[in-house]
Amino acid sequence: MKEKLIYLLFKYKNAFEADKEPLGGIIGHEVDIILNVAKPYPPFLRRPAYKDSSRAREALEVHIKESMDLGSLRKVGHNEQVEVTKSVIITWHNGTQRMVGDIRALNTYTIPERYLIPRIHETLTQLSQANFLTARDAQKGFHQNLLTKNSKILLRIIIHYGIFEYLRMPFGMKNAPSLYQRMINTIFHEELSERWLIIYIDDIIVFSETWDSNLTRLERVLQKIVQVKMKISLKKCHFTYSELKALGNVVSGHKKDFARISKSLYKLCDQQRVYEITEERVQTYEELKNSLRNAPFFLIPDWKLPFKLYIDACGKWLGAALHQTQIINDKPVEGPICFISRKIKPTEARYGESQMECLCLVWALEKLHYYLDGTVFDVITDCNAVKSLLNTKPPNRNMLRWQITIQEYRGKMTIVYKCGNIYKNADGLWQIHLKIQHGSPRKRTI
């Protein structure tokens, strides 16, 4: 098995970066910068060089040479007309140097590119049936996007010993993420439509249920990479792993009952309030910090299996938890997919208990429609009135509107009542601990 992988990587060795070689340049997808102003360009687009220290000048010269060797920059000739220039500076971060171009003026006059960047939590939900994963990272992704002639003229930088022109899309440029995502989605359109490939900017993930299918799919991706002259970083590649950190290991969801817990901290954002650090706010901060340290184990949703939606409304808050039971290590395990919560609006504060619980259901269905659309699921509640929402004649216009809203889930949704004493998943969301003057904890239900 290992020999097959090595053979495949050697076969497509041109897909990987090599030391002291120019960066990959993706053909057929040159970037064109379009401004909302015409010539003559505003003086704001022509900037002088910064007054750099001796150390900064030396670092700039090193970075300029490296960029020219990689094919990212070229020096502008003396006989070329220069209408737009940008300053560059050297920044130091964790002991390393970076050359940063000041292209804020250019970004101001650039027409925005509207292209959807994938949502990470939605992207990761595709991995529910994945047993083998392969992750790759494009080498200096944005720098592999070549520029049109007109765009190069707009991306000229000036330093103490000359003017240089970007030949590739630089970091920090407006529309860079959108342009790159559109380009990469166009190249791998067929593979993405088959739903075994995930691409988030320059991160490429191939997943499958079997080893052989993972290699087959990996070969298809490598073929495309070689075809368009892209390069990927071998150091950042992980081949045929059964467990992998994907996209920074970001999991859809947040702290259970986040809205209630963070209430006191949100008050600090009110400009009409005096900024004051109280004991309650310090405790809130510590609780949220501990929640991040002890984050729950989230399951990746499997749309072939039923879901469980726990809802609860109490006091001034709505909360819901989406769960699913999956087979893990040959045992059925119920775990969370995500948590949601929010504070009720002033117009909702006058609702009765039954209305509030029905509101919570409708709100949760709208927020979690991405997961529940077309699936079978149970709604777990400790309010009997919710069970009759689908069929009973509504007593007011709000209930009528909610009843119409949830009709699309009829036949797929089953409302299950559980007594509050045993309904601990969502009802426990509203339990808080208050310390009395003597320091002993006291539990109070809001």
C-alpha positions in Angstrom: 0.0 0.0 0.0 2.8 2.4 0.9 4.6 1.6 -2.3 1.5 2.6 -4.4 1.5 6.0 -2.7 5.3 6.6 -3.2 4.9 5.6 -6.9 2.1 8.0 -7.3 3.9 10.9 -5.7 7.0 10.2 -7.8 4.9 10.0 -11.0 3.5 13.5 -10.3 6.7 15.0 -8.8 6.2 18.2 -10.9 3.2 19.0 -8.8 5.4 19.8 -5.8 7.7 22.7 -5.0 11.5 22.3 -5.4 14.2 24.3 -3.7 15.6 27.3 -5.5 13.0 27.1 -8.3 10.4 29.8 -9.3 6.9 29.5 -7.9 4.2 27.8 -9.8 2.2 30.1 -12.1 -1.3 29.0 -12.8 -2.1 29.5 -16.5 -5.4 30.6 -17.9 -6.6 32.4 -14.8 -4.7 35.8 -14.8 -5.9 38.3 -12.3 -7.2 41.6 -13.6 -7.5 44.6 -11.1 -10.4 46.9 -12.1 -10.5 50.4 -10.5 -13.4 52.7 -10.1 -11.4 55.7 -11.3 -9.9 56.4 -14.7 -6.6 58.1 -15.8 -5.1 60.3 -14.7 -5.0 58.4 -11.4 -5.5 60.3 -8.1 -2.3 61.5 -6.4 -3.2 59.2 -3.5 -2.1 56.2 -5.6 1.4 57.6 -6.1 3.3 57.2 -2.8 7.0 58.0 -2.0 9.3 55.5 -0.4 9.4 55.3 3.4 12.4 56.6 5.3 13.9 53.3 6.4 16.6 52.5 8.9 19.8 50.9 7.9 18.6 47.5 9.2 15.3 47.8 7.3 17.1 48.7 4.1 19.3 45.6 4.4 16.3 43.4 5.0 14.4 45.0 2.1 17.3 44.2 -0.3 17.3 40.6 0.8 13.6 40.2 0.4 13.6 41.9 -3.0 16.3 39.5 -4.3 14.5 36.5 -3.0 11.2 37.6 -4.6 13.0 38.2 -7.9 14.5 34.7 -7.8 11.1 33.2 -7.1 9.6 35.1 -10.1 7.4 37.3 -8.0 9.0 40.7 -8.8 10.9 42.4 -11.6 12.7 45.7 -11.7 11.0 48.5 -13.7 13.2 49.9 -16.4 14.3 53.6 -16.6 12.3 54.2 -19.8 9.0 52.8 -18.4 6.3 55.3 -17.4 5.3 55.0 -13.7 1.9 56.2 -12.6 1.3 54.2 -9.5 3.7 53.4 -6.7 3.3 51.9 -3.2 5.6 52.0 -0.2 6.9 48.8 1.5 8.1 48.2 5.0 9.8 45.4 6.9 8.0 43.9 9.9 9.5 41.6 12.5 7.3 38.8 13.9 8.6 36.0 16.1 12.2 36.7 15.0 11.3 36.5 11.2 11.2 39.3 8.7 8.4 40.1 6.3 8.1 42.6 3.5 4.7 44.2 3.5 3.4 46.4 0.7 1.2 49.4 1.6 -1.6 48.9 -0.9 -4.4 50.5 1.1 -4.8 53.3 -1.5 -5.1 50.8 -4.3 -7.7 48.8 -2.3 -9.7 51.9 -1.8 -10.2 52.4 -5.5 -10.6 48.7 -6.4 -14.0 47.4 -7.4 -14.9 44.6 -5.0 -15.2 41.0 -6.3 -18.2 39.2 -5.0 -17.5 35.5 -4.6 -18.6 33.3 -1.8 -15.8 32.0 0.5 -16.8 28.6 2.0 -18.0 28.5 5.6 -15.6 26.3 7.5 -18.3 24.6 9.7 -20.4 23.7 6.6 -17.4 22.5 4.8 -16.4 20.1 7.5 -19.8 18.5 7.6 -18.9 16.7 4.3 -16.4 14.5 6.2 -19.0 12.3 7.9 -18.2 9.2 5.8 -14.4 9.8 5.5 -12.1 7.1 6.6 -9.0 8.3 4.7 -8.0 11.9 4.3 -5.3 13.6 2.3 -4.5 17.3 2.9 -2.3 19.6 0.7 -1.4 23.2 0.9 -0.6 25.3 -2.2 2.8 26.8 -2.0 2.4 30.6 -1.3 -1.1 30.2 -2.8 -1.8 33.8 -3.8 1.6 34.2 -5.4 0.7 31.5 -7.9 -1.9 33.8 -9.4 -0.4 35.6 -12.4 -1.4 39.2 -13.2 -2.5 40.8 -16.4 -0.3 43.5 -17.9 -2.6 46.3 -16.7 -2.7 44.9 -13.2 1.1 44.7 -13.0 1.3 48.5 -13.7 -0.9 49.1 -10.7 1.2 46.9 -8.4 4.5 48.7 -8.4 6.5 49.3 -5.2 9.2 51.9 -4.5 12.1 51.5 -2.2 15.4 53.4 -1.7 17.1 52.0 -4.8 14.4 51.6 -7.4 10.9 50.6 -8.5 9.8 47.0 -8.8 6.7 45.4 -10.2 4.7 42.5 -8.9 4.3 39.7 -11.4 1.9 37.7 -9.2 -1.0 38.6 -6.9 0.5 39.8 -3.5 -0.9 39.2 -0.1 -3.0 42.1 1.3 -4.6 42.9 -2.0 -8.4 43.5 -2.0 -10.3 40.6 -3.6 -7.3 38.3 -3.2 -9.2 35.6 -1.3 -12.3 35.8 -3.5 -10.3 35.7 -6.8 -8.2 32.8 -5.6 -11.2 30.8 -4.4 -13.0 31.4 -7.7 -10.0 30.3 -9.7 -9.4 27.1 -7.6 -13.1 26.2 -7.7 -13.1 26.6 -11.5 -10.1 24.3 -11.9 -11.6 21.6 -9.7 -15.3 22.1 -10.6 -15.8 18.5 -11.6 -14.2 17.1 -8.5 -16.1 19.4 -6.2 -19.4 18.5 -7.8 -18.7 14.8 -6.9 -18.4 15.8 -3.3 -15.2 14.1 -2.4 -13.0 17.2 -2.4 -12.9 20.2 -0.1 -11.1 23.4 -1.0 -10.8 26.3 1.3 -8.6 29.0 -0.2 -5.2 27.2 -0.6 -6.1 24.1 1.5 -7.1 21.1 -0.5 -8.5 18.0 1.2 -9.3 14.7 -0.5 -11.4 12.2 1.4 -12.8 8.8 0.8 -14.1 5.6 2.6 -11.3 3.3 1.2 -7.6 3.5 0.7 -7.7 2.7 -3.0 -10.4 5.3 -3.8 -8.3 7.9 -1.9 -5.3 7.1 -4.1 -7.5 7.3 -7.3 -8.9 10.6 -6.3 -5.5 11.9 -5.2 -4.2 11.1 -8.7 -7.0 13.0 -10.4 -6.2 16.1 -8.3 -2.4 15.8 -9.0 -3.1 15.6 -12.7 -5.0 18.9 -12.6 -2.3 20.5 -10.5 0.4 19.6 -13.1 -1.9 20.5 -16.0 -2.4 24.1 -14.7 1.2 24.4 -13.5 0.3 24.9 -9.9 2.8 23.9 -7.1 1.9 22.5 -3.7 4.1 22.4 -0.6 5.3 18.9 0.2 6.2 19.9 3.7 2.5 20.6 4.4 1.1 17.5 2.8 -0.5 14.7 4.8 -1.4 11.6 2.8 -4.1 9.0 3.5 -4.5 9.8 7.2 -7.4 8.3 9.2 -7.4 11.3 11.6 -6.4 14.8 10.5 -6.5 18.4 11.6 -8.7 19.9 8.9 -8.9 23.7 8.4 -7.3 24.5 11.7 -9.5 21.8 13.4 -12.4 24.3 13.6 -15.6 22.6 14.7 -19.1 24.0 14.0 -20.7 25.2 17.2 -20.0 27.3 20.2 -20.2 27.1 24.0 -23.5 25.7 25.2 -25.7 28.5 26.5 -23.2 31.1 25.3 -25.7 34.0 25.2 -26.6 33.6 28.9 -23.1 33.2 30.1 -21.7 36.2 28.1 -24.5 38.6 29.0 -22.5 40.6 31.5 -19.6 41.0 29.1 -21.8 42.2 26.3 -23.0 45.0 28.6 -19.4 46.4 28.4 -20.0 47.1 24.7 -22.8 49.5 25.5 -21.5 53.1 25.0 -24.1 54.4 27.5 -22.6 52.3 30.3 -19.6 53.0 32.5 -16.8 50.6 31.8 -16.5 48.7 35.0 -14.9 45.3 35.9 -17.1 43.6 38.4 -16.8 40.2 40.2 -19.6 38.9 38.0 -17.8 39.8 34.8 -14.6 38.3 36.0 -16.4 35.0 36.8 -18.1 35.2 33.3 -14.7 35.6 31.7 -13.2 32.7 33.6 -16.2 30.5 32.8 -15.9 31.2 29.0 -12.1 30.6 29.2 -12.7 27.2 30.9 -15.3 26.3 28.3 -12.7 26.8 25.5 -10.2 24.7 27.4 -12.7 21.9 27.9 -14.5 22.1 24.6 -17.0 19.2 24.1 -16.4 16.5 21.5 -18.4 17.4 18.4 -19.6 14.9 15.9 -19.6 15.4 12.2 -23.2 15.1 11.0 -24.3 12.0 9.0 -27.3 12.9 7.0 -28.3 9.2 6.6 -29.0 9.0 10.4 -31.7 10.8 12.4 -31.0 13.8 14.5 -32.2 14.9 17.9 -33.0 18.6 18.5 -33.2 19.6 22.2 -34.9 23.0 22.8 -35.6 25.0 25.8 -36.8 28.6 26.5 -36.6 30.1 29.9 -36.5 33.6 31.3 -34.9 35.8 28.8 -33.0 33.2 26.7 -33.6 30.6 24.0 -31.3 27.6 23.6 -31.0 24.5 21.5 -28.7 21.6 21.0 -28.5 19.4 17.9 -27.4 15.9 18.7 -27.0 12.6 16.8 -26.3 9.0 17.7 -23.4 7.4 15.8 -21.5 4.2 16.0 -18.0 4.9 17.4 -15.7 2.1 18.3 -18.6 -0.4 17.7 -20.7 1.4 20.3 -23.7 3.8 19.8 -22.6 7.2 21.1 -24.9 10.3 21.3 -23.0 13.5 20.9 -23.5 17.2 20.0 -23.4 18.6 16.5 -23.7 22.2 17.6 -25.2 24.5 20.2 -27.1 27.7 19.6 -28.6 30.3 22.0 -29.8 33.9 21.9 -31.4 36.6 24.1 -35.1 37.2 23.5 -36.2 40.4 21.9 -38.2 43.1 23.8 -41.3 42.3 21.7 -41.0 38.6 22.8 -40.7 39.3 26.5 -44.5 39.3 27.0 -45.0 35.8 25.6 -46.2 33.1 27.9 -44.4 29.9 28.6 -46.0 27.9 25.9 -45.5 30.6 23.3 -41.9 31.0 24.3 -41.2 27.3 23.8 -42.9 27.3 20.4 -40.9 30.4 19.5 -37.7 28.5 20.5 -38.7 25.6 18.2 -39.3 27.8 15.2 -36.1 29.8 15.8 -34.0 26.6 16.1 -35.5 25.2 12.9 -34.6 28.3 11.0 -31.1 28.5 12.4 -30.4 24.8 11.9 -32.1 24.4 8.5 -28.8 23.5 6.9 -28.6 20.3 9.0 -32.3 19.4 9.2 -33.5 20.1 5.6 -34.8 16.7 4.2 -33.7 14.7 7.3 -35.6 12.8 9.9 -35.3 14.2 13.5 -36.9 14.3 16.9 -37.6 17.5 18.8 -37.1 16.9 22.5 -38.9 19.4 24.8 -40.3 19.7 28.3 -43.3 21.7 27.2 -46.4 19.7 26.1 -47.8 22.6 24.2 -45.2 22.2 21.5 -46.5 18.8 20.6 -49.8 20.4 19.5 -48.2 23.1 17.4 -48.5 21.2 14.2 -52.2 20.3 14.4 -54.1 22.5 17.0 -56.0 25.6 15.8 -53.6 28.4 16.8 -55.0 30.9 19.4 -53.2 34.0 17.9 -51.5 35.2 14.7 -48.0 34.5 16.0 -48.8 30.8 16.6 -50.5 30.7 13.1 -47.4 32.1 11.4 -45.2 29.6 13.3 -47.5 26.7 12.4 -47.2 27.6 8.7 -43.4 28.0 9.0 -42.9 24.4 10.3 -45.2 22.7 7.8 -42.3 21.8 5.6 -41.0 19.5 8.3 -44.2 17.6 8.6 -43.6 13.9 8.2 -39.9 14.3 9.1 -40.2 15.8 12.5 -41.4 14.0 15.6 -42.0 16.1 18.8 -41.2 14.2 21.9 -42.1 15.4 25.4 -39.8 14.7 28.3 -40.4 15.6 31.9 -38.2 18.4 33.2 -36.8 16.2 35.9 -35.2 13.9 33.3 -34.8 16.5 30.6 -31.3 17.6 31.5 -29.7 18.2 28.1 -31.3 21.6 27.4 -33.1 22.3 30.6 -29.7 22.3 32.3 -28.7 25.2 30.1 -30.5 27.6 32.3 -29.0 26.5 35.7 -26.6 29.0 37.1 -24.6 29.0 40.3 -24.7 32.1 42.4 -22.4 32.6 45.4 -24.0 34.0 48.4 -22.3 36.3 50.8 -20.8 33.5 52.8 -19.2 32.0 49.7 -21.2 28.8 49.6 -22.7 28.0 46.1 -26.5 28.2 45.6 -28.3 26.9 42.5 -31.1 29.0 41.1 -33.3 28.4 38.1 -33.9 31.5 36.0 
